[in-house]
Amino acid sequence: MHNNLFLLVPFKLQVLKGDQISCRGDFLDETVSVLRKKRNCHTLLLICHVTLLEQNCSQLTTCRLYWVFSMEQLLLDLLGYKCRVLSSCFTHWKCPPMGLETLKIDDFQLHASSTKRYGLGAHRGRLNIQAGIYEDDLYDGAWCAGRDDPLQWFEVDARRLTKFTGVITQGRSSLWSSDWVTSYKVMVSNDSHTWITLKNGSEDLIFSGNREKEIPVRNIFPAPVIGRYIRVNPRSWFNSGSICMRVEILGCPMPGDGRNEVITTDDLDFKHHSYKEMRQLMKVVNEMCPNITRIYNIGKSHSGLKLYAIEISDNPGDHEVGEPEFRYTAGSHGNEVLGRELLLLLMQFMCLEYLAGNQRIRHLVEETRIHLLPSVNPDGYEKAFEVGSELSGWSLGRWSNDGIDIHHNFPDLNSILWEAEAKKWVPRKMFNHHVPIPAWYLSKNASVALETRALIAWMEKMPFVLGGNLQGGELVVTFPYDRTRSQGMTREHTPTPDDHVFRWLAFSYASTHRLMTDANRRVCHTEDFAKEDGTINGASWHTAAGSMNDFSYVHTNCFELSMYVGCDKFPHESELPEEWENNRESLLVFMEQVHRGIKGVVRDLQGRGIANAIISVEGIGHDIRTAADGDYWRLLNPGEYRVTARAEGYSLASKKCEVGYEIGATRCDFTIGRTNLSRIKEIMEKFNKQPIRLPVRQLQARRSRERRLGT
């Protein structure tokens, strides 16, 4: 069987004296050509069209020369074959984004002819970068030229020989301005002094730009060009605006001229999965590890797609007394794709490592019931997936099919709780936890997404202890509360009674992420979260009522946090191995935190578990409740605590419980007995008798009437 293959080989022609030059590539190690030096030129790219044999990869059939920077036609004679300048053969080569959006390209690699001000400098000319609220922000939403004329340019220094294949552009991210470039030229250079403009025959090639400021526009070059530097030269712009651009460059580093890249040794399926492919991958994981996995769905999306989850446990399908339940969710915003793929990678990784005998993974699986829900909003994802990672922009697919932001679609129970606290109703008239959902929210006419209703039912059914929802577009971990307590405030630190626990949980993820706490990394958009150890109270960032995090804390036992796992919401497929390496350890460490604090079972005198018993910790104004079997888990930081267990009809019990620094919850069981009054009521109900005082009163009344009649 014979296959044709194009091998791209960069080299520089020096003064060669009949030397042989090897044409080598990723798939071919044998020398397949001998080049006889005829004359000097700049950088050349040799394309060797070879025939690959099953056992022997050395037969040369033709050789063609792609000449990039020489200023005249060059013909070389190679072993009797004529080599000519060729560009058409590059048409089918595809290159991923170089990384302006993902920050692989550093600020010092970006240059411009002029700048309107620092906040609109070249370092802000990154695809999908978001602006601050005010026009004078240091972190604004594009590169904007200091002058509006055709001499302006935006430049990227790849720092190595690169094959450039295309450009993606957007206008300026701004609430107040409308600025975008409508056409541009592209130039390349190897030394930043001599520039070659891409041509359409003998004419300079003019690319069509944007028609508005948010939707990305991609232009693929007729033929790839090789160089170190690339410039975008605006030629026209919106007539009511200025020259402003956000840019991504498509390009491949040439073999042998690259820098060290982050690689992974995990043999996983690194690709973007459609809904059908996601479902198939989950099935494959289940078939590989049938004894520790179970696939189920929690409901359906607006368009009828099932919301699939996978359970990973040594006893899938059952809650084991004393074993905490953990959840990861992703994709509530359908265009924030990285979290979805990370959970698909995580389920593969845990299955493979469990089979390989990894003791850390085996301990997690055997001591925890883990639930992974990779796509909360599959409808939105399919919209973003259809146009692809480079063109989905900042918001396409974010909302559900009926236009609802699922992550912020939960009932605002914070206001109900805070109002009750202000009226001194807590704890006499109202509990400080498990705040009920108001009736209006449960009505059919309420603006509640089907996906949100499914999540709420799932959260109420499973006794989750800890959860994380994976988001995108930033590098930070946020924790409740997400809504400011003071009305009218858009930002205000609003801590929960468990603020210290939440801070630790957030830091456990951020500190083990490869980038979140790196003080030398640049900001994604406008906030330098690395100064805050990669974590922030949600309301301190921006207020949002009805978040999944606040609802989970106020309505259930589960402590929920949001992990913003990457600056790029929808990274190119080629970025997934590195993003997995960035997040893998964090994903595992955060799961392990479910075993921090105290745990136990509340039983009656006969040894039966008591459901719905209240567990209170002295000094913390937030209680939790026991599950159906009487077991509970209370997340706490290291220290000594006075813990009380109580239940309706039972006497309360208190004890001191100490939490250590090692992972592993401290056992703290309770046995409580019935009160005298509850025992009497139980006996009465058992024998279907009325309270004793009722017949006595009736007897006294009858005797009184008899005496009156007798007189």
Secondary structure by P-SEA (a helix, b strand, c coil): cbbbbbbbbbbbbcccccbbbbbcccccccccbbbbbcccccbbbbbbbccccccccccccbbbbbcccccbbbbbbccccccccccccccccccccccccccccccccccccccccccccccccccccccccccccccccbbbbccccccccccccccccccccbbbbbccccccbbbbbccbbbbbbcccccccccccccccbbbbbbccccbbbbbbccccccccbbbbbbccccccccccccbbbbbbccccccccccccccccccccccaaaaaaaaaaaaaaccccbbbbbcccccccccbbbbbbccccccccccbbbbbccccccccccaaaaaaaaaaaaaaaaaaacaaaaaaaaaccbbbbbccccaaaaaaaaaacccccccccccccccccccccccccaaaaaaaaaaaccccccccccccccccccccccccccaaaaaaaaaaaacccccbbbbbccccccccccccccccccccccccccaaaaaaaaaaaaaaacccccccccccccccccccccccccccccccccccaaaaaaaccccbbbbbbccccccccccaaaaaaaacaaaaaaaaacccccbbbbbbccccccccbbbbbcccccbbbbbcccccbbbbbcccccbbbbbcccbbbbbbbbbbccccbbbbbbbbbbbcaaaaaaaaaaaaccccaaaaaaaaaaaaaaaaaaac
